[in-house]
Amino acid sequence: MAATPTPASPPKKVSLGGILRLRCPACWTGAMFANPLKMHPRCPHCDYVFDRGNGYFIGAMYSSYLLSLGVATVVGTSLFLLGWEVWPIVGACAVAVSVAGPLAIFPYSRVLWVWAERDGWLHDGQEDVATLRQRHLERARGKTQPPGPE
């Protein structure tokens, strides 16, 4: 009896292109976001679950904050080198951290969190592989329908 093939999966490594394009860490094809502030609960291409429940993205808030501080550092250093006074630099950094940073960085912090979780930085990731294989087998046997657009 022939073995049922498992779904093709990219090698288990971080893809900077996949992260920058906000793609699924399992297939590198499906978009993780419907729009800049609305995340898909599952990958529209491979059905990988992005949101694991309440509190899952608390760690992503910390990464968002750190990325926002990075943006503020770049803004503050640039303005300082351009010869700006101290208080306008402080105000620009405050805007970068509190408004512009979180709005621009929100999707990337979540993508980084999901990629880190998928690659085993938060756990071993084996339950994700087993779940994807099980769903693939169920689809191959006709027990479930592939995910449709939401």
C-alpha positions in Angstrom: 0.0 0.0 0.0 1.4 3.4 -1.0 2.0 6.0 1.7 -0.1 9.1 1.5 2.1 12.0 0.7 2.4 14.8 3.3 1.8 18.4 2.3 4.8 20.1 0.8 6.4 22.4 3.3 9.3 24.8 2.9 12.4 24.0 4.9 12.1 24.8 8.6 14.0 28.1 8.6 13.2 31.7 8.9 12.4 33.4 5.6 13.0 37.2 5.9 11.0 37.6 2.6 8.1 35.6 4.1 8.1 37.7 7.2 8.4 41.0 5.4 5.5 40.0 3.1 3.4 38.9 6.1 3.1 35.2 4.9 2.2 32.0 6.7 5.1 30.3 8.4 3.9 26.8 7.3 3.4 27.3 3.6 5.0 30.7 2.9 2.1 31.4 0.5 -1.0 32.4 2.4 -1.4 35.9 3.6 -1.7 36.3 7.4 -3.6 39.6 7.2 -6.8 40.5 5.4 -5.9 44.2 5.9 -3.2 45.9 8.0 -5.3 45.6 11.2 -7.3 42.4 10.6 -5.5 39.1 10.9 -6.9 35.9 9.4 -7.5 33.2 12.1 -6.2 30.5 9.8 -4.0 30.5 6.7 -6.3 30.8 3.6 -3.9 28.5 1.7 -2.9 25.6 4.1 -5.3 26.1 7.1 -2.5 26.7 9.6 -3.9 28.2 12.8 -2.4 31.6 13.5 -4.4 32.5 16.7 -4.1 30.0 19.5 -6.7 31.7 21.7 -7.0 34.4 24.3 -3.6 35.7 25.4 -1.6 34.1 22.6 -0.3 37.4 21.3 0.7 39.0 24.6 4.3 38.2 23.7 3.8 39.9 20.4 3.0 43.1 22.3 6.4 43.1 23.8 8.1 42.6 20.4 5.9 45.4 19.0 7.1 47.7 21.8 10.8 46.7 21.1 10.4 47.3 17.4 8.7 50.7 18.1 11.7 51.6 20.3 13.9 50.7 17.4 11.9 53.1 15.2 12.1 55.8 17.8 15.9 55.3 18.1 16.3 55.7 14.4 14.1 58.8 14.3 15.8 60.4 17.3 19.3 59.7 16.0 18.4 61.0 12.6 16.9 64.2 13.9 19.8 64.7 16.3 22.3 64.4 13.4 20.2 66.9 11.5 20.7 69.4 14.3 17.2 69.5 15.8 16.7 70.7 19.4 16.1 68.2 22.2 12.4 68.8 22.9 11.2 68.4 19.3 13.3 65.2 19.1 11.6 63.9 22.3 8.2 64.7 20.8 9.0 63.0 17.5 10.2 59.9 19.4 7.1 59.9 21.6 4.9 60.0 18.4 7.0 57.2 16.9 6.6 55.0 19.9 3.0 55.7 20.8 1.3 56.2 17.4 3.2 55.5 14.2 5.2 52.6 15.6 2.4 50.4 16.8 0.2 51.0 13.7 3.0 50.2 11.3 4.6 47.5 13.4 1.5 45.7 14.6 1.3 43.2 11.7 5.1 42.5 11.8 5.1 41.8 15.6 2.4 39.2 15.2 4.1 37.6 12.2 7.3 37.4 14.1 5.5 35.8 17.1 3.8 33.2 14.9 7.0 32.4 13.0 8.9 32.1 16.3 6.2 29.8 17.7 6.2 27.7 14.4 10.0 27.4 14.4 10.1 26.0 17.9 11.4 29.0 19.7 8.3 29.0 21.9 7.7 25.2 21.8 8.9 22.3 19.7 6.3 22.7 16.9 5.6 19.0 16.5 1.9 19.3 17.3 1.6 21.8 14.4 3.2 19.3 12.0 1.0 16.5 13.2 -2.1 18.7 12.9 -1.2 19.8 9.3 -0.6 16.2 8.3 -3.9 15.1 9.8 -5.8 17.8 8.0 -4.1 16.9 4.8 -5.1 13.2 5.2 -8.7 14.1 6.0 -8.9 16.3 2.9 -7.3 13.5 0.8 -10.0 11.1 2.1 -12.8 13.7 1.4 -13.7 14.1 5.1 -13.3 17.9 5.1 -13.4 20.6 2.6 -10.5 22.9 2.0 -10.7 26.3 3.7 -12.7 28.8 1.7 -12.5 32.6 1.7 -13.9 34.3 4.7 
